[in-house]
Amino acid sequence: MENIGSGRGRTFQIAGSRLPDCMHACGSCSPRRLVTVSFACASLTDEAESCPMSYRCMCNSKSYPIP
């Protein structure tokens, strides 16, 4: 959960997921950017299928895994 503020002694939090942080993935390399890696799904049926997705950090044409 992420703290977003407080009011009258209470802390408000947002539940759910957020995009990964690329800050520590490639050390001091700059400029870095978060990229989405998607995989093609082969489906044998007509049903919708969710495909896996992952994120990587790109810096100077190199790809780094996000810890």
Secondary structure as UniProt FT lines:
FT   STRAND          2..7
FT   TURN            8..9
FT   STRAND          10..14
FT   TURN            23..28
FT   STRAND          32..38
FT   STRAND          53..59
FT   TURN            60..61
FT   STRAND          62..65
//
